[in-house]
């Protein structure tokens, strides 16, 4: 899109997901990040604690229709499991499903992934419905700022891990398409590169080198490493700030599936070795 009136970013994380947006009239080349809206639109229900992120959880009914997403999905499925009159097997509950795209070598519209109860469902539908939930929440929030927001005026940015294959990136593009985002109104952005661009404009007091606050990344010639430690991946990029204001890639983006969930999985493995894999499996299912 040559001239979007609204730019919306959607981030589906391994554990938490969220969105942000900015209107064109709020954009300034000197301070592009100051007026980005990332509302505390989510709450965890009982405690009513506002949050900028919500758990990456999707609850579908037995027909594959969306029931809820995020905190609401987590809470409702918990209630279903505790209700003797309801059978959890009548529902699909997906949690922390993002990294399954990295584990699958070949992706297609027919690729299946399993939910928390080992029930298979098309992966493209799980991701597209999650994107749709975030997109709908995002549009409702943006309309609170400006009453009339036309679909054709919006550019969407979907962030993905740097280590993902071209196949996985294309899969996310197809999922976004199914969620109602047109191909010519969507761009895919690597998570560490997005973070790197954002770092160029953070206030001086956000950085500390050797205990001394400074705005080092703004100085031409600065070479820096950005390490994005997520729950699913660790993404590493090394860049240099040039005189013209652009960034040069010093080393290609690299990393691996070494996020917090890998630590969780190893912890469960240790417990399984102690109490037996079968015992641990039965305990987790219960």
C-alpha positions in Angstrom: 0.0 0.0 0.0 1.4 3.4 -1.0 -0.6 5.5 1.5 -2.3 3.7 4.4 -4.2 5.8 6.9 -3.8 3.2 9.6 -1.0 0.7 10.2 -1.8 -2.3 12.4 0.7 -4.8 13.8 -0.3 -8.3 14.9 2.0 -10.4 17.0 1.1 -14.1 17.7 3.6 -15.1 20.3 4.3 -18.6 21.6 2.8 -17.8 25.0 1.2 -14.4 24.7 -0.2 -12.4 21.7 -1.1 -8.8 21.1 -1.5 -5.9 18.7 -0.6 -2.3 18.2 -1.6 0.4 15.7 -0.8 4.0 14.6 -2.8 6.5 12.5 -0.9 8.3 9.8 -1.7 11.7 11.3 0.1 10.6 14.5 3.3 9.5 12.7 6.4 11.7 12.9 9.7 10.9 11.2 11.5 12.4 14.2 9.6 10.4 16.8 7.8 7.6 15.1 7.2 5.4 18.2 5.7 8.0 20.6 2.1 7.8 19.4 1.8 4.0 18.8 -1.3 2.7 20.5 -0.8 -0.6 22.3 -3.9 -0.6 24.6 -4.3 -2.6 27.8 -7.4 -4.2 26.2 -7.1 -7.6 27.8 -7.9 -8.7 31.4 -7.8 -12.0 33.1 -11.4 -12.0 34.2 -11.6 -12.7 37.9 -8.7 -10.3 38.9 -9.6 -7.7 36.3 -5.9 -6.9 35.8 -5.5 -4.9 32.6 -2.8 -6.3 30.3 -1.2 -5.4 26.9 -1.1 -9.1 26.0 -3.3 -12.1 26.2 -2.5 -15.8 26.3 -2.2 -17.5 22.9 -5.1 -19.8 23.5 -7.9 -20.6 21.1 -11.2 -22.4 22.0 -13.3 -23.9 19.2 -16.6 -25.7 19.5 -17.0 -29.2 18.0 -17.9 -27.7 14.6 -14.6 -25.7 14.5 -16.3 -22.4 15.1 -14.5 -19.8 17.3 -15.8 -19.6 20.9 -13.2 -17.4 22.5 -9.5 -16.4 22.4 -7.0 -15.5 25.1 -7.8 -15.2 28.7 -11.5 -15.9 28.0 -10.6 -19.1 26.2 -8.3 -20.2 29.0 -11.0 -19.5 31.6 -13.9 -21.1 29.8 -12.0 -24.3 29.0 -11.0 -24.6 32.6 -14.7 -24.3 33.6 -15.7 -26.9 31.0 -13.2 -29.4 32.5 -14.6 -28.8 36.0 -18.2 -29.1 34.9 -19.5 -32.7 35.2 -22.3 -32.0 32.7 -19.9 -31.0 29.9 -17.4 -33.2 28.0 -14.1 -31.4 27.2 -13.8 -33.8 24.1 -16.6 -31.7 22.6 -14.2 -28.8 22.3 -10.9 -28.0 20.6 -8.5 -26.1 22.9 -5.2 -24.9 21.4 -2.4 -23.4 23.6 1.2 -22.5 22.7 0.7 -23.8 19.2 2.9 -21.2 17.4 6.2 -23.2 17.4 4.5 -26.2 15.8 5.0 -24.4 12.5 8.8 -24.6 13.1 8.6 -28.3 13.9 6.7 -29.2 10.8 8.9 -29.5 7.7 6.2 -29.4 5.1 3.2 -27.1 5.4 0.1 -27.0 3.4 -3.6 -26.2 3.8 -4.2 -29.8 4.8 -1.5 -29.9 7.5 -3.0 -30.9 10.9 -1.9 -30.0 14.4 -3.1 -31.4 17.7 -4.8 -29.5 20.5 -4.3 -30.0 24.2 -6.4 -33.2 24.1 -4.5 -34.6 21.1 -7.4 -33.9 18.8 -6.3 -33.0 15.2 -7.4 -29.9 13.4 -6.2 -28.0 10.3 -3.3 -25.8 11.3 -4.2 -23.1 8.8 -7.6 -22.7 10.5 -6.1 -22.5 14.0 -3.7 -19.7 12.9 -6.3 -17.8 10.7 -8.9 -17.9 13.4 -6.3 -16.5 15.9 -5.3 -13.7 13.6 -9.0 -13.0 13.0 -9.7 -12.7 16.7 -6.8 -10.3 17.2 -7.8 -8.3 14.0 -11.4 -7.9 15.2 -10.2 -6.7 18.7 -7.8 -4.3 17.0 -10.5 -2.8 14.7 -12.9 -2.3 17.6 -10.2 -0.5 19.6 -9.1 1.7 16.7 -12.8 2.7 16.1 -12.8 4.0 19.6 -10.2 6.5 18.4 -11.8 7.3 15.1 -15.4 6.3 14.3 -14.9 5.6 10.6 -12.0 3.2 9.7 -12.3 1.7 6.2 -10.8 -1.7 5.6 -9.1 -0.5 2.4 -7.2 2.2 4.4 -5.4 -0.3 6.7 -2.0 -1.8 6.2 -1.4 -4.9 8.4 2.1 -6.0 9.6 2.3 -9.6 10.8 5.5 -10.4 12.8 7.2 -13.8 12.6 10.4 -15.3 14.1 13.5 -14.8 12.0 14.4 -18.5 12.1 11.2 -19.5 10.3 11.5 -20.9 6.8 10.0 -19.2 3.7 7.4 -22.0 3.7 6.3 -21.0 7.3 6.2 -17.3 6.4 4.1 -18.0 3.3 1.8 -20.2 5.5 1.2 -17.2 7.8 0.4 -15.0 4.8 -2.2 -17.6 3.7 -3.6 -17.7 7.2 -3.9 -13.9 7.3 -5.7 -14.1 3.9 -8.3 -16.5 5.4 -8.7 -14.1 8.3 -9.9 -11.4 5.9 -6.7 -9.5 5.3 -6.0 -8.9 1.6 -2.6 -9.9 0.2 -1.8 -6.3 -1.0 -2.6 -4.9 2.5 -0.3 -7.3 4.4 3.5 -7.2 5.0 5.5 -9.9 6.9 8.1 -8.5 9.3 10.8 -10.4 11.2 10.5 -9.9 14.9 14.1 -9.0 15.7 14.3 -6.6 12.8 11.1 -4.8 14.0 12.7 -4.6 17.5 15.9 -3.2 16.0 14.1 -0.5 14.2 12.1 0.4 17.3 15.4 0.7 19.3 16.6 3.5 17.0 13.9 5.8 18.5 13.7 4.8 22.1 14.3 7.6 24.7 17.8 7.9 26.1 16.9 6.6 29.5 15.9 3.2 28.1 19.5 2.2 27.4 22.2 1.4 29.9 25.7 0.4 29.0 28.0 -0.3 31.9 25.5 1.4 34.2 25.5 4.6 32.2 22.4 5.7 30.3 23.1 6.5 26.7 21.5 6.6 23.2 24.2 4.6 21.5 22.2 3.2 18.6 21.6 6.6 17.1 25.3 7.2 16.4 26.4 6.3 12.8 29.0 3.5 12.8 27.5 1.8 15.9 27.5 -2.0 15.5 25.1 -3.8 17.9 23.7 -7.2 18.6 20.0 -7.5 19.3 18.9 -10.7 21.1 15.2 -11.5 21.2 14.6 -14.1 23.9 11.0 -15.2 23.5 9.1 -18.2 24.8 9.4 -20.1 21.6 12.7 -18.9 20.0 15.9 -17.0 20.5 16.5 -14.7 17.6 19.8 -12.9 17.1 20.7 -10.1 14.7 23.8 -8.0 14.3 23.4 -4.6 12.5 25.3 -1.4 11.9 23.9 2.1 11.8 25.0 3.9 8.6 25.5 7.6 8.0 22.5 7.8 5.8 20.3 6.6 8.6 19.8 3.1 7.3 20.8 -0.2 8.8 23.3 -2.7 7.4 23.1 -6.4 8.2 26.5 -7.3 9.7 25.6 -11.0 10.2 22.6 -12.8 8.9 19.7 -13.3 11.3 20.1 -16.6 13.3 18.8 -18.4 16.3 16.8 -21.4 17.2 13.9 -22.9 19.2 15.6 -22.1 22.5 12.9 -20.1 24.2 11.3 -20.5 27.6 9.0 -23.3 26.5 12.1 -25.4 25.7 13.0 -25.0 29.4 9.5 -26.0 30.4 9.7 -29.1 28.2 13.0 -30.2 29.7 11.6 -29.7 33.2 8.7 -32.0 32.4 11.2 -34.5 30.9 13.2 -34.5 34.2 10.0 -35.1 36.2 9.0 -37.9 33.7 12.4 -39.7 34.4 11.6 -39.5 38.1 8.0 -40.7 38.2 7.9 -42.6 34.8 6.7 -41.2 31.5 3.3 -42.9 31.8 2.8 -41.6 35.3 3.7 -38.0 34.2 1.4 -38.3 31.2 -1.5 -39.4 33.2 -0.9 -36.7 35.8 -0.8 -34.0 33.1 -4.0 -35.3 31.4 -5.8 -35.3 34.8 
